[in-house]
Amino acid sequence: MKKIDDEGYAIMKQLVSDVQGAPYPNVIDNELYRIWYEHAQLVAIQCLEYIGENFPQDRDSDPLPQF
């Protein structure tokens, strides 16, 4: 099993949360933003899946959204 310290885990979760909280592309009329948004959402989902697969003990104590 892989290990991550508490600070790294908190930073990773906050980053994913911030990315997923970004305004939806139709709110900001900008093609580059739309491209970034779609890419960032895919990476955020991959990050949550990685956390769920590699840190199952944390899943029980601090539930993450499931996709």
C-alpha positions as CSV (number, residue, x, y, z in Angstrom):
1,M,0.0,0.0,0.0
2,K,1.2,3.5,-0.8
3,K,1.7,6.1,1.9
4,I,1.0,9.8,1.8
5,D,1.4,12.2,4.7
6,D,-1.6,14.2,6.0
7,E,-0.5,17.4,4.5
8,G,-0.1,15.9,1.0
9,Y,-3.4,14.2,1.2
10,A,-5.2,17.5,2.3
11,I,-3.5,19.4,-0.5
12,M,-4.5,16.8,-3.1
13,K,-8.2,16.8,-1.9
14,Q,-8.3,20.6,-1.8
15,L,-6.9,20.9,-5.3
16,V,-9.5,18.4,-6.7
17,S,-12.3,20.3,-4.8
18,D,-11.1,23.7,-6.2
19,V,-11.0,22.3,-9.8
20,Q,-14.4,20.7,-9.5
21,G,-15.8,24.0,-8.1
22,A,-14.7,26.0,-11.1
23,P,-17.5,27.9,-13.0
24,Y,-19.2,25.9,-15.7
25,P,-17.9,26.9,-19.2
26,N,-21.2,28.5,-20.3
27,V,-20.8,31.1,-17.5
28,I,-17.5,32.3,-19.0
29,D,-17.7,32.7,-22.8
30,N,-14.1,31.7,-23.6
31,E,-13.0,28.7,-25.8
32,L,-9.7,28.3,-24.0
33,Y,-11.5,28.2,-20.6
34,R,-13.9,25.5,-21.9
35,I,-10.9,23.4,-23.1
36,W,-9.1,23.8,-19.8
37,Y,-12.3,23.0,-17.9
38,E,-13.0,19.7,-19.7
39,H,-9.4,18.6,-19.2
40,A,-9.2,19.7,-15.6
41,Q,-12.5,17.8,-14.8
42,L,-11.1,14.6,-16.3
43,V,-7.9,14.9,-14.3
44,A,-9.8,15.6,-11.1
45,I,-11.9,12.4,-11.6
46,Q,-8.7,10.5,-12.2
47,C,-7.2,11.9,-9.0
48,L,-10.2,10.9,-7.0
49,E,-10.1,7.4,-8.5
50,Y,-6.4,7.1,-7.6
51,I,-7.0,8.2,-4.0
52,G,-9.9,5.6,-3.8
53,E,-7.7,2.8,-5.1
54,N,-4.5,3.5,-3.3
55,F,-5.7,4.9,0.0
56,P,-8.8,2.7,0.9
57,Q,-8.3,3.3,4.7
58,D,-8.8,7.1,4.1
59,R,-12.0,6.4,2.1
60,D,-13.7,5.1,5.3
61,S,-12.7,7.9,7.5
62,D,-13.3,10.8,5.0
63,P,-15.6,9.8,2.2
64,L,-14.9,11.2,-1.3
65,P,-17.4,11.6,-4.1
66,Q,-17.8,8.5,-6.2
67,F,-17.8,8.6,-10.0
